[in-house]
Amino acid sequence: MAAAPPKQQLIESLERASRPPLTLTGPSGETVLVLPHGGRVLGLYSSASSKNFLWTSAAISSPELAREHFGSDRWCNSGGDRTWLGPEIDFFYPHYPDTSRQYFQPRQLDPGRWVASRTPTRMIVENSLAVHSFRRGWTQSIRIRKTVSMISNPLADCEVGLTGELEFAGYQLHTSLELLDPLADNVEIGIWNLLQLPGGGEMVVPTYGPTTPVVYFGDIPQGDVRTEPRCVRYRMSAPNEQKIGVDAIATTGRAGYVREDDEDRSVASLVVRNFHNNLIGPYVDVPLHTPERGGHAFQACNIDADYLGHFAELEYHAPAIGGPTGQSRSDDVSQVFAYRGPREIIAQAAQTLLGVTI
């Protein structure tokens, strides 16, 4: 697996490819990079390291590769934390109901035409576009606005005293989705945020009780997904592509990803996402094989493919808006907390934040 470029190399690569990122620095020196191209949070760094907590594509590791990447007519998955829309079955299969013929990312959504602005304490990217439902036949004008701000370390005042040995960085993401056309009865759209992380770790999804995740696609090796009384564990190291979903009623609104360092197995990282979970949704994203089934609030996707790279996705959906709901705007707020340090201390942090032993 190719190592991700250090922070300054990534910034210089993007700047020389005419895609400069926006930088926001926290009170303790931690850094967030936002890439307006694609409207992504691309980098997350502690004050002590230039190593990215998030996954980025090798295609942006040098100016030459980045220029080729951004100039391609293929989908440019630069990495990081991106925002898509659900249901996936509506927007990404242009020949529906034939879902085997083509999967296509709407270019007006990603990379889109995001307009960036900032204040001293936050960064904002906004994209206005029209989306078409290939399944239901409607077209809707929408606006997506993402506001990124720094946050404090929730373990800073923790009685177990974890912060002294752990690097930390984090951010808050406020995502708003607004329908610009009059409400139509058959329109349903929901925010879908996907956090891309270096592959080969384990996703830990706390639950309120035993639950069986639904396999969306792919062949998951036996034993890689385990259901326990209070969590679902997913070891994300298999080749090719696989994905699971977990019902809203089961999830606690928090999930984490643990991964050992490639060079020093005594060091590990923990990335936790805290998101709002509404038991009654509506969550409208569904598996292709059972489109009539209710959707899921949480999803985890493992990717290990030559044309995309090797990464894990921690994904969550916000409840949909549109005609059936009577709502034309959604405001979703989530937080990302990232830690790096001795594995035994990371285990304590996971127990504190997720209530799960790793």
N, C-alpha and C positions, 0 to 999 in steps of 0.2 A: 504494500500500500504506500503510495507516494505521500510524503509528509506535506502538510499544508504549509504555505509560506508564512513566515513571521509577519507581524503586524505591519511594520514599515515597508517591507517588500510588497505586501498586498496593496497597500495604499499607493505606492509608487507605480505599481503595475496598472492599477485602475486609472490613475491620473494620466499616465502616458498613453493610455488607450482612450482618452477623452471621456472617461466615465468616473469623474472624481467622487469619492464618498464624502458624506457628512460625518463629522466626528463630534461626539459628546463625551465629556469627561466628568466623572463623579467626584465627590468630595474627598475620596481616598485615592484618587488617581486611576480608578478603573475606567475603561473606555468602551463605548459602543460605536460601531460604524454602521451607517445607514447608506445603502446604495439606491439612489433615486431610480436608476434603471431597473425596473421590476418591482420597485417599492419594497425593498427588503431590508431587514436588519441582517447585515452580512457578517459583522464581527462583534465579538464579546471578549474582552480581555481584562484580566486582573491587573493591579498596579505592579505586580511582581513578575509578570511574564508577558512575552510577546506571542504566546501560543494561543490560538483561537479556541474557545470552547465550542464553537459551532463548526459545522462542516462547510467547506467551500470547494468548488470544482477546481481540479487541476488546470482547467482551461482558462483560468484567470490568474495563474501563478506568475506569468511574465507578460510584459507589454505586447510582445508579438502574438502570443497565444490569445491574450484578451482581445486584441483587435480582431483577430479571426473569429473568436467566439461571438462577440457582439455584432459582427458583420454578417453572420450566418443567417440563413432563412430557417434554420432548425430552431427548435425551442432552446432558449439559452437558460439553462438551470445553473445559475451562478452559485447557489447554495444559500445558507442562512435560514432566516425565518420569513416565509412568504405568506401571502393571503390569496386564497382562491375562493370559489363559490360552490356551494352545494345546492341541489343534488348533482353529483358528478355525472350521473347518467343523463342528465338534461343537457349539459353544456360541453361535454368533451367527446361525444360520439356523433359526429356529423352525419353518419349514415344510419342513425337509429331507425328501426329496431335491429339492424345488423351491427352488433357491437364488436364483431371480430374483424371488421374490414379496416377500420382506422380509429386511432385515438389521437386527438388533436387538441393541443392547449390553445384556447382562444387568444390570439396575439393582442387583442385590444385589452385583455385582462393581464396577461403576462407575456412580454414585458410591459405592455400598456404604454400610456403617456403620462407618467406621474410628474406632477409639479411639486417641487420641494420648497420648503421655507423653514425658518428656524427662529427661535428665541434663545436667550442665554441658557434656558433650562430644558428645552425640548426641541425635537425635530418633527416636522410634519411633512407627509407626502400625501398627495391627493390625485385621484384618477377618475375622470368622468367617461363613461362608455355605455354602449348598448350591448346587452347580452341576449342571445337567442336560445330558446329551449327547443332542441331537436326532437325531444320526446313529446312535447305538448303543443309546439307550434307558435308560441308567443315570442315577442321581442319586447324588451323592457330597457329603458334608459335608467342608469343608476349612477351614484357617486360613492366612491370608497375613500375614506379619509383615515389615515393612520398617524397617531401621535405617539412618539417614543420619548420617555423621560427616565431619568436615573432613579433608583430606589435604594433604600438602606438594606443592610444585611439583617435578615430576621433572626439570625443566630447571635447577633452582637451582644444581646443582653441575656443570652441563654445561660441558665445556671450550671450546665455541664461544662462550660468554658471551652467551646470548640474552636472559636475563631482564631486563636493565637497561632494555630498550626495550619490553617487553611487559607488558600487564596480565595478571593471572592470577587464576583462581578454580577450585576443584574440590571434589569430594566423593566419598565412597565409599558405595555402596549395597549392603547385605546384605539379600537377599530370601530368605525361607524360605517354603516351601510344605509343609503337613502334611495328610495325609489322615486324617480323624477316624473314618471307618468301616472295618470290616475290608476287607482287600484283595479285590477281585473280578478275575477273569481278564481282563475286557474293559475295565477302567478304565485310561486313559492320560491324564495331565495334565502339562503343562509350564509353567514360568514364561516369560512373554513380556514383556519390558521395551521400551518405546517412548519414545524421546527426541525431543521435538518442537522444531524449530529454525526460525528465520525462513527463508522460502522464497527461491528464486532462486540458491542456491549450488551447489556441486559436492560430491557424496559420493565419497570416495576409500577404496576397500576393498583393502588390501594382500592379496595372495595368494601362495601358494608356487609358482605356475606359471600358465600361461594357463588360464582357465576361462570358460565361457559361462554367464552368469546366466540364470535362468528368469524369464520375464515372468509374473507372477501375474495381472495385469489391466491394462487400459488400453492406449491407443495411444501408444507412446513415439516421438517424432520421430527420424528417422534421424540418427545421429551423437551423440545425447544419451547413449547408453551405449556405452562403448568398452572393449574388453578388451585389456590390454597384458600383456607377459610376466610382470609381477609385481604387477599390480593391475587392478581394475575401476574405471572412472570413470563417474559418472552425473551429468550436468548436469540439475539439478532446477528447471526453469523453465517447463515446458509447462503449458498450461491443463488443467483437469479432474483426473483421478486416475489414477495409474499406480504399479505396484509391481514390484520384482524380488526374487529370492532367490538366495543363494549357498550352495553346499554346504559343510558343515563341513570336509570334507577339504581344501578349497581355502583357507579363511580362516585368517588368522594369529591371530585373537582380538583384533584391534584395527582400528578404522575411524575415519575423520575426516571432518569437514565443513568446507569452506572457503567463506567468503562475503565479498565486498567490501562495505564500508560504503556505505549508500545516499547519503550526503551527500559523502563524501570517498573516491574510488576508490583513493587511495594507502594507505588503511587497510583492513585485513581482519581477520577473526576466524577462529579455528581451534578447533573442538570435537572432542576425541578421546575415544572410549569404549574402554576396555580391559575385555575380558570373557573368561571361561574358555570355551575351545573344546575339546570332547571329540570326537575323531574318530569314535567309534563311537556316540555319542549315548545313547539314541535321540532323534532330533529328529522330532517327530510332526506339525508343521504342514506342510500340503500345499496346492498350488494347487487351486482348484475343478475345473479342467479335467483334472487328472491326479491324483485322490485316491489312486491306488494307488502313486504315486511316493514315494520317501523324502523326508523333510523337509529343511529348511535351517536352518543356525545363524544366518545373517545375512540381514536384509531391509532394503530401503530403499523408502520410499513417498513419492511426491510428491503433494501436495494443493493444488489451486488452484480452490476452489469457493465460490460466494457464501455458502452456508449453513454452511460450516466455516471458511473463511479460506484463507490461503496459507502453507503451512509444509512442511517436509521432516521425515520421520521416519527416525531411525537406530534400527533395531530389531534385537534379538537374542533368541534362544530358549535356554533351558537344557534339558538332557536331561530327558525326561519321567520321571515316576515312576508307580507303579500296579502292577496285577496282574502283567503280563508281566515287570516288572523286579524284583519282590519287594521294592521299596523304598516306604516310606510317607512319606518326608520328603526334601526337596531344599533344599540351602543353596547359594545362588548369590551371588557377590561380584563387583562390577564397580566401575570407577572412571571418573569423568568429569573431564577436564582441559580448561579453556577459556582461550584466549589472544586478546588483541586488540592490534594495533599496526601498524607499517609493513609493507606487504605483503611487502617483500623479507625482513624478519625473520621474518614468519609463514611464508614459504616455507622458511627454514632450520629453523624449529621442526617443520614438517611432515616435512622430510627426516630429522630426528633421530628423531621419534616414530613415523613411519610408513614410513620408508625409501623415500619416493616424492617425486618432484619435482612441484611444482605451479606 
